[in-house]
Amino acid sequence: MTREQIVLALQQEYAARREENMRIYEQRRSEACEKCPGLAQVLDARHAAVLQGVRTSLLNRFKKPGENAELPNAMAVMNQRIAELLEAGGLPKNALEPVYTCPVCKDEGYVYDPSRRMCACMRQELNRRMLTELGLADNGHTFEAFDESLFSDQVAEGEVLSQRQRALLARKTCLAYADSFPDTATPNLLLSGKSGLGKTYLLHAIAHRLVERDIMPVYTSAYHLLEVARQAYFENNSEKLSEMMNAPILLIDDLGTEPMLQNITIEQLFNLINERQLRRRHTVISTNLTMAEFKDRYTERIASRLLDESSWRRLVFTGSDVRKKLKRSNP
């Protein structure tokens, strides 16, 4: 589902929620009126007063600005009378307060203060569903949860930076990329290095941050990308790849682990990367391959695209596998 489709589904659910809460309120009202003689008349009078006040405000907004001056006092008197009748009937004074799942937006999903914006309750659910759609819900891979202590702070022989320094630099770069999208320093990122060094974590963190910013990326594994490309090839249906081709930002994880299929893997990958660059779409790729291995696997033609520093920023991950350290600390 796209973000727009998720929002539409949420709006429909909020409308259904309002209807259900109104049904609950009407049921409470009916039961209260049976127990409290005279309550129905006061409730009807209050409702009529509110409607008349709204009508008067709209009609006399500029002619008689103070037309509703007595309405607050009248409402206070009626509210007090309603509370007395409820208490006399053995019900709490707040028995007929409106029923809302979210009292902030009154189950509208939006608040107006003064401009219209999405309520925190809907935004939280929207974010959760967007991440679920990406397959990343509740994995905890965020920039805030990034644990630098997992990486060694020792500078290895022949290196300038420690593994921790490289990891922090990569985090900083990826965070800046996610926060500045679509106005990034370079349109694309390539995260390369051996397994267990944090590439996938940061790819997920970029997705999380984009979703927080109300941006829906397309996230795919290299294996799934190949499967879609295979279907497009054998069905002669380029529309199969249209979502990945046209997405404003595409995140590809573990490139280099997918099978090599003749006339499909290399050709479709080149077409995807080339077309996205021509359209200035943003792409982030993680791979376990070195650039030499990348050239051997995908040819110089594809590797040269990723080495274009005007379009791609390459982050190289080095050091020891932090997954092993995580397993030892969480047996």
C-alpha contacts under 8 A as a table, 3 or more apart, distances in Angstrom:
res1	aa1	res2	aa2	distance
1	M	5	Q	5.87
1	M	6	I	6.47
1	M	133	E	6.89
2	T	5	Q	5.18
2	T	6	I	6.34
2	T	216	M	7.42
3	R	6	I	5.09
3	R	7	V	6.17
3	R	130	M	6.85
3	R	216	M	6.14
4	E	7	V	5.11
4	E	8	L	6.19
5	Q	8	L	5.09
5	Q	9	A	6.22
6	I	9	A	5.10
6	I	10	L	6.21
6	I	126	L	7.06
6	I	129	R	7.38
6	I	130	M	7.56
7	V	10	L	5.03
7	V	11	Q	6.16
7	V	126	L	6.91
8	L	11	Q	5.08
8	L	12	Q	6.28
9	A	12	Q	5.17
9	A	13	E	6.24
10	L	13	E	4.95
10	L	14	Y	6.10
10	L	122	M	7.59
10	L	126	L	7.66
11	Q	14	Y	5.09
11	Q	15	A	6.21
11	Q	109	G	7.20
12	Q	15	A	5.09
12	Q	16	A	6.29
13	E	16	A	5.04
13	E	17	R	6.08
14	Y	17	R	4.84
14	Y	18	R	6.19
14	Y	107	D	6.01
14	Y	108	E	6.44
14	Y	109	G	6.72
15	A	18	R	5.13
15	A	19	E	6.35
15	A	107	D	7.74
15	A	108	E	7.39
16	A	19	E	5.07
16	A	20	E	6.22
17	R	20	E	5.12
17	R	21	N	6.11
17	R	101	T	7.90
17	R	107	D	7.07
18	R	21	N	5.12
18	R	22	M	6.01
18	R	100	Y	7.65
18	R	107	D	6.09
18	R	108	E	7.75
19	E	22	M	5.07
19	E	23	R	6.18
20	E	23	R	5.00
20	E	24	I	6.30
21	N	24	I	4.99
21	N	25	Y	6.17
21	N	99	V	5.55
21	N	100	Y	6.55
21	N	101	T	7.92
22	M	25	Y	4.96
22	M	26	E	6.11
22	M	99	V	7.02
23	R	26	E	5.15
23	R	27	Q	6.18
24	I	27	Q	5.12
24	I	28	R	6.24
24	I	99	V	7.38
25	Y	28	R	5.05
25	Y	29	R	6.07
25	Y	96	L	7.12
25	Y	98	P	6.62
25	Y	99	V	6.18
26	E	29	R	4.93
26	E	30	S	6.10
27	Q	30	S	5.17
27	Q	31	E	6.25
28	R	31	E	5.18
28	R	32	A	6.02
28	R	95	A	7.61
28	R	96	L	6.89
29	R	32	A	5.07
29	R	33	C	6.07
29	R	96	L	6.48
30	S	33	C	5.22
30	S	34	E	6.39
31	E	34	E	5.26
31	E	35	K	6.55
32	A	35	K	5.17
32	A	36	C	5.95
32	A	39	L	7.75
32	A	86	L	7.26
32	A	89	G	7.85
32	A	91	L	7.71
33	C	36	C	5.06
33	C	37	P	6.46
33	C	38	G	7.53
33	C	39	L	5.51
33	C	40	A	5.55
34	E	37	P	6.83
35	K	89	G	5.56
36	C	39	L	5.65
36	C	85	L	5.98
36	C	86	L	6.28
36	C	88	A	7.14
36	C	89	G	4.97
37	P	40	A	7.56
37	P	85	L	7.65
38	G	41	Q	5.57
38	G	42	V	6.72
38	G	85	L	7.63
39	L	42	V	5.31
39	L	43	L	6.16
39	L	82	I	6.48
39	L	85	L	6.32
39	L	86	L	7.73
40	A	43	L	5.13
40	A	44	D	6.09
41	Q	44	D	5.15
41	Q	45	A	6.13
42	V	45	A	4.97
42	V	46	R	6.12
42	V	78	M	6.74
42	V	81	R	7.72
42	V	82	I	6.84
43	L	46	R	5.12
43	L	47	H	6.18
43	L	82	I	7.38
44	D	47	H	5.07
44	D	48	A	6.13
45	A	48	A	5.08
45	A	49	A	6.11
46	R	49	A	5.03
46	R	50	V	6.27
46	R	75	M	6.81
46	R	78	M	6.58
47	H	50	V	5.20
47	H	51	L	6.33
48	A	51	L	5.14
48	A	52	Q	6.06
49	A	52	Q	5.06
49	A	53	G	6.03
49	A	71	L	7.68
49	A	75	M	7.90
50	V	53	G	5.04
50	V	54	V	6.26
51	L	54	V	5.16
51	L	55	R	6.13
52	Q	55	R	5.00
52	Q	56	T	5.97
53	G	56	T	5.11
53	G	57	S	6.09
53	G	68	N	6.23
53	G	71	L	7.14
54	V	57	S	5.13
54	V	58	L	6.30
55	R	58	L	5.27
55	R	59	L	6.20
56	T	59	L	5.17
56	T	60	N	5.65
56	T	61	R	7.57
56	T	67	E	7.16
56	T	68	N	7.32
57	S	60	N	5.42
57	S	61	R	5.13
57	S	65	P	7.69
57	S	67	E	7.58
57	S	68	N	7.31
58	L	61	R	5.49
60	N	63	K	4.91
60	N	64	K	5.17
60	N	65	P	6.53
60	N	67	E	7.41
61	R	64	K	6.32
61	R	65	P	5.51
62	F	65	P	5.91
64	K	67	E	5.52
65	P	68	N	7.79
66	G	69	A	5.26
67	E	70	E	7.91
68	N	71	L	5.28
69	A	72	P	7.08
70	E	73	N	5.59
70	E	74	A	6.33
71	L	74	A	5.05
71	L	75	M	6.03
72	P	75	M	5.10
72	P	76	A	6.15
73	N	76	A	5.07
73	N	77	V	6.32
74	A	77	V	5.20
74	A	78	M	6.34
75	M	78	M	5.12
75	M	79	N	5.99
76	A	79	N	5.09
76	A	80	Q	6.10
77	V	80	Q	5.19
77	V	81	R	6.26
78	M	81	R	4.97
78	M	82	I	6.12
79	N	82	I	5.05
79	N	83	A	6.20
80	Q	83	A	5.13
80	Q	84	E	6.30
81	R	84	E	5.07
81	R	85	L	6.23
82	I	85	L	5.15
82	I	86	L	6.16
82	I	93	K	7.90
83	A	86	L	5.17
83	A	87	E	6.15
83	A	92	P	7.93
83	A	93	K	4.80
83	A	94	N	7.47
84	E	87	E	5.13
84	E	88	A	6.09
84	E	93	K	7.46
85	L	88	A	5.02
85	L	89	G	6.24
86	L	89	G	5.08
86	L	90	G	6.43
86	L	91	L	5.05
86	L	92	P	6.39
86	L	93	K	5.89
86	L	95	A	7.57
87	E	90	G	5.10
87	E	91	L	5.18
87	E	92	P	5.92
87	E	93	K	6.06
88	A	91	L	7.39
91	L	95	A	6.48
92	P	95	A	5.30
93	K	96	L	7.68
94	N	97	E	5.34
100	Y	103	P	5.41
100	Y	106	K	5.50
100	Y	107	D	6.18
101	T	106	K	7.21
101	T	107	D	6.26
102	C	105	C	5.99
102	C	106	K	5.49
102	C	107	D	5.51
102	C	121	C	7.26
103	P	106	K	4.82
103	P	107	D	7.21
104	V	107	D	7.89
104	V	111	V	7.48
104	V	119	C	7.60
105	C	108	E	5.40
105	C	109	G	5.79
105	C	110	Y	5.73
105	C	111	V	5.37
105	C	119	C	6.27
106	K	109	G	7.62
107	D	110	Y	7.99
108	E	111	V	7.63
109	G	118	M	6.05
109	G	119	C	5.36
109	G	121	C	7.14
109	G	122	M	5.48
110	Y	116	R	6.50
110	Y	117	R	5.49
110	Y	118	M	4.34
110	Y	119	C	4.70
110	Y	122	M	7.77
111	V	115	S	7.88
111	V	116	R	5.75
111	V	117	R	5.59
111	V	118	M	6.25
111	V	119	C	5.63
112	Y	115	S	5.00
112	Y	116	R	4.49
112	Y	117	R	6.39
113	D	116	R	6.87
118	M	122	M	6.50
118	M	123	R	6.21
119	C	122	M	5.48
119	C	123	R	6.17
120	A	123	R	4.99
120	A	124	Q	5.94
121	C	124	Q	5.40
121	C	125	E	6.48
122	M	125	E	5.15
122	M	126	L	5.93
123	R	126	L	4.90
123	R	127	N	6.06
124	Q	127	N	5.22
124	Q	128	R	6.24
125	E	128	R	5.00
125	E	129	R	6.15
126	L	129	R	5.21
126	L	130	M	6.06
127	N	130	M	5.08
127	N	131	L	6.17
127	N	211	V	6.03
127	N	212	E	6.56
127	N	214	D	7.67
128	R	131	L	5.25
128	R	132	T	6.10
128	R	137	A	6.30
129	R	132	T	4.81
129	R	133	E	6.02
129	R	137	A	7.70
130	M	133	E	5.05
130	M	134	L	6.40
130	M	211	V	6.91
130	M	216	M	6.97
131	L	134	L	4.96
131	L	135	G	6.11
131	L	136	L	5.04
131	L	137	A	4.74
131	L	208	H	7.19
131	L	211	V	7.25
132	T	135	G	4.83
132	T	136	L	5.70
132	T	137	A	4.69
133	E	136	L	7.63
134	L	137	A	7.61
134	L	218	V	7.19
134	L	219	Y	5.99
136	L	139	N	5.87
136	L	204	H	7.18
137	A	140	G	7.92
140	G	145	A	6.98
141	H	145	A	6.63
141	H	146	F	7.35
141	H	201	Y	5.66
141	H	202	L	7.36
141	H	204	H	5.85
141	H	205	A	5.35
141	H	208	H	7.63
142	T	145	A	5.30
142	T	146	F	6.47
142	T	201	Y	7.74
142	T	202	L	7.60
142	T	204	H	7.05
142	T	205	A	4.32
142	T	206	I	7.72
142	T	208	H	6.26
142	T	209	R	7.40
143	F	146	F	5.22
143	F	171	R	7.21
143	F	175	L	7.08
143	F	202	L	7.43
143	F	205	A	5.53
143	F	206	I	7.92
143	F	209	R	7.88
147	D	150	L	6.04
148	E	151	F	5.73
148	E	164	R	6.29
148	E	167	A	7.34
148	E	168	L	7.00
149	S	152	S	7.29
149	S	164	R	7.61
150	L	164	R	7.93
150	L	322	V	6.13
150	L	325	K	7.18
150	L	326	L	7.83
151	F	163	Q	5.81
151	F	164	R	4.70
151	F	167	A	7.40
151	F	320	S	7.92
151	F	322	V	6.74
152	S	162	S	6.70
152	S	163	Q	5.45
152	S	164	R	5.41
152	S	319	G	7.75
152	S	320	S	7.97
153	D	162	S	5.26
153	D	163	Q	6.17
153	D	164	R	5.19
153	D	165	Q	7.15
154	Q	162	S	5.32
154	Q	163	Q	7.21
155	V	159	E	6.22
155	V	160	V	6.78
155	V	161	L	5.77
155	V	162	S	4.16
155	V	163	Q	7.14
156	A	159	E	5.42
156	A	160	V	7.95
156	A	161	L	7.96
156	A	162	S	6.67
159	E	162	S	7.25
161	L	164	R	7.98
161	L	165	Q	5.86
161	L	166	R	6.34
162	S	165	Q	5.14
162	S	166	R	6.32
163	Q	166	R	5.15
163	Q	167	A	6.11
163	Q	317	F	7.77
163	Q	318	T	6.22
163	Q	319	G	5.47
164	R	167	A	5.00
164	R	168	L	6.10
165	Q	168	L	5.13
165	Q	169	L	6.09
166	R	169	L	5.05
166	R	170	A	6.11
166	R	316	V	7.98
166	R	317	F	6.85
166	R	318	T	7.71
167	A	170	A	5.04
167	A	171	R	6.13
167	A	198	G	7.65
167	A	317	F	7.10
168	L	171	R	4.96
168	L	172	K	6.08
169	L	172	K	5.07
169	L	173	T	6.13
170	A	173	T	5.11
170	A	174	C	6.05
170	A	315	L	6.40
171	R	174	C	5.19
171	R	175	L	5.95
171	R	202	L	6.78
172	K	175	L	5.16
172	K	176	A	6.13
173	T	176	A	5.20
173	T	177	Y	6.12
174	C	177	Y	4.94
174	C	178	A	6.17
174	C	202	L	6.93
174	C	206	I	6.57
175	L	178	A	5.17
175	L	179	D	6.03
175	L	206	I	6.78
175	L	209	R	7.95
176	A	179	D	5.11
176	A	180	S	5.93
176	A	184	T	7.89
177	Y	180	S	5.36
177	Y	181	F	5.97
177	Y	184	T	5.63
177	Y	185	A	7.47
177	Y	206	I	7.91
178	A	181	F	5.43
178	A	206	I	5.47
178	A	207	A	7.91
178	A	209	R	6.24
178	A	210	L	6.01
179	D	209	R	7.26
179	D	210	L	7.44
180	S	183	D	5.37
180	S	184	T	5.36
181	F	184	T	5.27
182	P	187	P	7.90
182	P	282	H	7.76
184	T	187	P	5.98
186	T	189	L	7.57
186	T	310	S	6.63
186	T	311	S	5.37
186	T	312	W	5.91
186	T	313	R	6.42
187	P	280	R	6.99
187	P	281	R	7.02
187	P	282	H	4.93
187	P	283	T	6.91
187	P	311	S	5.64
187	P	312	W	6.53
188	N	282	H	5.36
188	N	283	T	4.84
188	N	284	V	5.55
188	N	311	S	6.01
188	N	312	W	4.70
188	N	313	R	6.27
189	L	283	T	6.54
189	L	284	V	4.65
189	L	285	I	6.35
189	L	312	W	5.47
189	L	313	R	4.87
189	L	314	R	5.89
189	L	315	L	7.49
190	L	284	V	5.89
190	L	285	I	4.95
190	L	286	S	5.94
190	L	287	T	7.70
190	L	306	L	7.47
190	L	312	W	6.81
190	L	313	R	6.16
190	L	314	R	4.66
190	L	315	L	6.11
191	L	199	K	6.01
191	L	284	V	7.68
191	L	285	I	6.07
191	L	286	S	4.55
191	L	287	T	6.29
191	L	314	R	6.07
191	L	315	L	4.95
191	L	316	V	6.22
191	L	317	F	7.33
192	S	199	K	7.26
192	S	286	S	5.84
192	S	287	T	4.97
192	S	288	N	5.67
192	S	289	L	6.42
192	S	290	T	6.75
192	S	314	R	7.34
192	S	315	L	6.24
192	S	316	V	5.10
192	S	317	F	6.04
193	G	197	L	7.17
193	G	199	K	7.74
193	G	287	T	6.66
193	G	288	N	4.92
193	G	289	L	6.39
193	G	290	T	6.67
193	G	316	V	5.77
193	G	317	F	4.69
193	G	318	T	6.15
194	K	197	L	6.58
194	K	287	T	7.98
194	K	288	N	4.79
194	K	289	L	7.16
194	K	317	F	7.20
194	K	318	T	7.13
195	S	198	G	7.96
195	S	288	N	6.06
195	S	321	D	6.76
196	G	199	K	7.62
196	G	320	S	7.73
196	G	321	D	4.56
196	G	322	V	5.53
196	G	323	R	5.31
196	G	324	K	7.93
197	L	317	F	6.22
197	L	318	T	6.91
197	L	319	G	7.20
197	L	320	S	7.09
197	L	321	D	5.61
197	L	322	V	5.99
197	L	323	R	7.72
198	G	201	Y	5.08
198	G	202	L	6.26
198	G	317	F	7.82
198	G	322	V	7.71
199	K	202	L	5.37
199	K	203	L	6.24
199	K	286	S	6.12
199	K	287	T	7.96
199	K	317	F	7.54
200	T	203	L	4.90
200	T	204	H	6.14
200	T	253	D	6.57
200	T	254	D	7.74
200	T	286	S	6.72
201	Y	204	H	5.16
201	Y	205	A	6.14
202	L	205	A	4.72
202	L	206	I	6.14
203	L	206	I	5.23
203	L	207	A	6.53
203	L	251	L	7.10
203	L	253	D	7.46
203	L	284	V	7.54
203	L	286	S	7.37
204	H	207	A	5.01
204	H	208	H	6.21
205	A	208	H	4.99
205	A	209	R	6.16
206	I	209	R	5.22
206	I	210	L	6.14
207	A	210	L	5.16
207	A	211	V	6.20
207	A	217	P	6.61
207	A	219	Y	7.81
207	A	251	L	7.95
208	H	211	V	5.21
208	H	212	E	6.25
209	R	212	E	4.95
209	R	213	R	6.33
210	L	213	R	4.98
210	L	214	D	6.41
210	L	215	I	5.04
210	L	216	M	6.71
210	L	217	P	7.13
211	V	214	D	4.88
211	V	215	I	4.99
211	V	216	M	5.74
211	V	217	P	7.63
212	E	215	I	7.31
217	P	247	A	7.05
217	P	248	P	7.13
217	P	249	I	5.29
217	P	250	L	5.98
217	P	251	L	7.20
218	V	243	E	7.81
218	V	244	M	6.84
218	V	247	A	6.39
218	V	249	I	6.42
218	V	250	L	4.88
218	V	251	L	6.12
219	Y	250	L	5.99
219	Y	251	L	4.66
219	Y	252	I	6.16
219	Y	253	D	7.86
220	T	224	H	6.27
220	T	225	L	6.36
220	T	250	L	7.84
220	T	251	L	6.22
220	T	252	I	5.14
220	T	253	D	6.35
221	S	224	H	5.25
221	S	225	L	6.21
221	S	252	I	5.50
221	S	253	D	4.66
221	S	254	D	6.27
221	S	255	L	7.44
222	A	225	L	4.93
222	A	226	L	6.21
222	A	252	I	6.05
222	A	253	D	5.81
222	A	254	D	5.71
222	A	255	L	4.94
222	A	256	G	7.25
222	A	257	T	6.86
222	A	258	E	5.75
223	Y	226	L	5.21
223	Y	227	E	6.32
223	Y	255	L	7.94
223	Y	257	T	6.97
223	Y	258	E	4.68
223	Y	259	P	7.46
224	H	227	E	4.96
224	H	228	V	6.26
225	L	228	V	5.27
225	L	229	A	6.16
226	L	229	A	4.87
226	L	230	R	5.93
226	L	258	E	6.78
226	L	259	P	7.80
226	L	264	I	7.92
226	L	265	T	6.46
227	E	230	R	5.03
227	E	231	Q	6.32
228	V	231	Q	5.18
228	V	232	A	6.20
228	V	240	K	6.44
228	V	241	L	6.66
229	A	232	A	4.99
229	A	233	Y	6.13
229	A	240	K	7.36
229	A	241	L	6.61
229	A	264	I	6.93
229	A	265	T	7.66
229	A	268	Q	6.48
230	R	233	Y	5.11
230	R	234	F	6.24
230	R	264	I	6.45
231	Q	234	F	5.36
231	Q	235	E	5.78
231	Q	236	N	7.93
231	Q	237	N	7.73
231	Q	240	K	7.30
232	A	235	E	5.33
232	A	236	N	5.51
232	A	237	N	4.74
232	A	238	S	5.44
232	A	239	E	7.33
232	A	240	K	5.39
232	A	241	L	6.86
233	Y	236	N	5.04
233	Y	237	N	6.73
233	Y	238	S	7.56
233	Y	264	I	7.05
234	F	237	N	7.85
237	N	240	K	6.02
238	S	241	L	5.74
238	S	242	S	6.77
239	E	242	S	4.83
239	E	243	E	7.89
240	K	243	E	7.43
241	L	244	M	5.51
241	L	245	M	5.95
242	S	245	M	4.86
242	S	246	N	5.80
243	E	246	N	5.39
243	E	247	A	5.73
244	M	247	A	5.45
244	M	250	L	6.52
244	M	272	L	7.89
245	M	272	L	6.10
245	M	275	E	7.27
245	M	276	R	6.30
246	N	276	R	7.41
246	N	281	R	7.42
247	A	250	L	6.01
247	A	281	R	7.14
248	P	281	R	5.32
248	P	282	H	6.03
249	I	281	R	6.20
249	I	282	H	4.55
249	I	283	T	5.52
249	I	284	V	7.74
250	L	282	H	6.38
250	L	283	T	4.78
250	L	284	V	6.30
251	L	283	T	5.93
251	L	284	V	4.84
251	L	285	I	5.99
252	I	255	L	6.78
252	I	283	T	7.70
252	I	284	V	6.22
252	I	285	I	4.77
252	I	286	S	6.41
253	D	285	I	5.94
253	D	286	S	5.00
253	D	287	T	6.91
254	D	257	T	5.97
254	D	285	I	7.61
254	D	286	S	5.37
254	D	287	T	4.82
254	D	288	N	6.71
255	L	258	E	6.80
255	L	285	I	6.99
255	L	286	S	6.17
255	L	287	T	4.79
255	L	288	N	7.35
256	G	287	T	6.16
256	G	288	N	6.84
256	G	289	L	6.61
256	G	294	F	7.84
256	G	297	R	7.96
259	P	265	T	7.65
260	M	264	I	7.79
260	M	265	T	5.59
260	M	266	I	7.72
261	L	264	I	5.41
261	L	265	T	5.34
262	Q	265	T	6.72
262	Q	266	I	7.90
263	N	266	I	6.92
263	N	267	E	5.99
264	I	267	E	5.33
264	I	268	Q	5.50
264	I	269	L	7.98
265	T	268	Q	5.59
265	T	269	L	6.01
266	I	269	L	5.22
266	I	270	F	6.05
266	I	298	Y	5.73
266	I	299	T	7.94
267	E	270	F	5.28
267	E	271	N	6.17
268	Q	271	N	5.00
268	Q	272	L	6.05
269	L	272	L	5.08
269	L	273	I	6.15
270	F	273	I	5.29
270	F	274	N	5.78
270	F	301	R	7.83
270	F	302	I	5.77
271	N	274	N	5.20
271	N	275	E	5.84
272	L	275	E	5.40
272	L	276	R	6.06
273	I	276	R	5.25
273	I	277	Q	6.16
273	I	302	I	7.95
273	I	305	R	7.84
274	N	277	Q	5.22
274	N	278	L	6.24
274	N	305	R	7.57
275	E	278	L	5.05
275	E	279	R	6.18
276	R	279	R	5.07
276	R	280	R	5.88
276	R	281	R	5.00
276	R	282	H	7.32
276	R	283	T	7.79
277	Q	280	R	4.76
277	Q	281	R	6.01
277	Q	282	H	7.74
277	Q	311	S	7.72
278	L	281	R	7.76
289	L	292	A	7.85
289	L	293	E	5.60
289	L	294	F	5.79
290	T	293	E	5.12
290	T	294	F	6.01
291	M	294	F	4.74
291	M	295	K	6.15
291	M	303	A	7.18
292	A	295	K	5.23
292	A	296	D	6.38
293	E	296	D	5.05
293	E	297	R	6.09
294	F	297	R	5.17
294	F	298	Y	5.77
294	F	299	T	7.29
294	F	303	A	6.40
295	K	298	Y	5.38
295	K	299	T	4.61
295	K	300	E	5.07
295	K	302	I	7.48
295	K	303	A	5.50
296	D	299	T	5.68
296	D	300	E	7.67
298	Y	301	R	7.71
298	Y	302	I	6.13
298	Y	303	A	7.00
299	T	302	I	5.88
299	T	303	A	6.47
300	E	303	A	4.96
300	E	304	S	5.79
301	R	304	S	5.49
301	R	305	R	6.90
302	I	305	R	5.33
302	I	306	L	6.83
303	A	306	L	5.23
303	A	307	L	6.27
304	S	307	L	5.01
304	S	308	D	6.37
305	R	308	D	5.44
306	L	309	E	7.77
306	L	311	S	7.77
306	L	312	W	5.97
307	L	312	W	6.71
307	L	314	R	7.94
308	D	311	S	5.65
308	D	312	W	5.84
309	E	312	W	4.99
309	E	313	R	6.17
321	D	324	K	5.90
321	D	325	K	7.33
322	V	325	K	5.02
322	V	326	L	6.27
323	R	326	L	4.94
323	R	327	K	6.19
324	K	327	K	5.09
324	K	328	R	6.27
325	K	328	R	5.15
325	K	329	S	6.29
326	L	329	S	5.16
326	L	330	N	5.98
327	K	330	N	5.00
327	K	331	P	5.54
328	R	331	P	5.58
